Amino acid sequence: MTTEVVDATQNNRVGPVMRAGDVAQAVVEAAEMDNPDKEIQVEDKLAYLRISTEDEMIITKESMEECLGRSFEMRDLEINLSSFAGLIDADSNRFRFYFNKKV
């Protein structure tokens, strides 16, 4: 059996690590909607989901509300955010995960 070790400092993947639940599932769906040109990778670790893509990921309030079927405040995303990869820029309408430099 071969185990591949991935050096997190040698990739350009960005995105949230979310506590498992309805908000995490909505983030997965919203990430796919808001980033149609990107391949979204989801690692299900039972207690949390690691959601990532290359270079930049946008999550909008509009998509979150559509996925959840209810109103949603973007600050509530932070409550379920365990961690994230990359830099983060957030306001009341969107979260942006990104890198300034590429490796």
Residue pairs with C-beta under 8 A, 6 or more apart in sequence:
8 85
9 103
10 103
11 103
12 54
12 55
12 99
12 102
12 103
13 41
13 52
13 53
13 54
13 85
13 86
14 52
14 53
14 54
14 55
14 56
14 57
14 84
14 85
14 86
14 87
14 97
14 98
14 99
15 31
15 40
15 50
15 51
15 52
15 53
15 57
15 84
15 85
15 86
15 97
16 27
16 51
16 57
16 59
16 77
16 81
16 83
16 84
16 95
16 97
17 48
17 49
17 50
17 51
17 81
17 82
17 83
17 84
17 85
18 24
18 27
18 48
18 49
18 51
18 80
18 81
18 82
19 47
19 48
19 80
19 81
19 82
20 44
20 46
20 47
20 48
20 49
21 80
22 68
23 68
23 76
23 77
23 79
23 80
24 48
24 49
24 51
24 80
25 49
25 67
26 64
26 67
26 68
26 72
27 49
27 51
27 59
27 64
27 77
27 80
28 40
28 42
28 49
28 51
29 63
29 67
30 59
30 60
30 63
30 64
30 66
30 67
31 38
31 40
31 51
31 53
31 57
31 59
32 40
33 63
33 66
33 67
34 57
34 58
34 59
34 60
34 63
35 53
35 56
35 57
35 58
38 53
38 54
38 57
39 53
39 54
40 51
40 52
40 53
40 57
41 50
41 51
41 52
41 53
42 49
42 50
42 51
43 49
43 50
43 52
48 82
51 57
52 85
55 98
55 99
55 102
56 96
56 97
56 98
56 99
57 96
57 97
57 98
58 94
58 95
58 96
59 77
59 94
59 95
59 96
60 93
60 94
61 72
61 73
61 74
61 92
61 93
61 94
62 93
64 72
64 74
64 77
65 71
65 72
73 92
74 90
74 91
74 92
74 93
74 94
74 95
75 92
77 90
77 95
78 90
84 97
85 97
86 97
86 98
86 99
87 97
87 98
87 99
87 100
88 95
88 96
88 97
89 95
89 96
89 98
90 96
